[in-house]
C-alpha cells in the first residue's frame, strides 16, 4: 500500500489512494491529495463539502448519499463535479479523508 509523507508523518493509503485511518487526516494532507488529483487550490466551496463529509462520516460512520450531500450543502451535482472532477465519492470523499464509500467503483 502507498504512503504519503506530510509534516513528518507517514499516512497510509489504500491502492486507490483512500486514507486507511481517517484520524490521520489533516488540511495539509487534503491539499497534497488535491494537487495529486489535479486541483490546484481548494476553494471555500471545496472546504464546505470536505468538512460536511467529515462531519457526516464522524456522526454516522458512512458517507452520505449524493442527494443528501447536495441538499445539505446547497451545491448541485454539476457544481460538485466541477469542484471534484473524479466525483463526490472518488474525489470529495478521498480528500475528506473518508474510507472508500460502499458501492464506489
GIPESUL-V81148 format. One record per pair of residues at least 12 apart in sequence whose ideal C-beta (glycine too) atoms are under 6 Angstrom apart, sorted by sequence separation. I is the first residue (numbers start at 0). J is the second residue. If there is no record, write none. Layout:
# GIPESUL-V81148
<<I:J> <I:J>>
This chain:
# GIPESUL-V81148
<<88:100> <0:13> <10:23> <88:103> <10:28> <68:87> <6:27> <51:72> <5:27> <65:87> <5:28> <48:72> <47:72> <5:31> <62:92> <62:97> <45:82> <44:82> <62:100> <52:91> <52:92> <56:97> <53:95> <48:91> <52:95> <49:94> <49:95> <33:94> <32:94> <29:94> <24:96> <21:96> <17:93> <16:93> <18:96> <17:98> <17:99>>
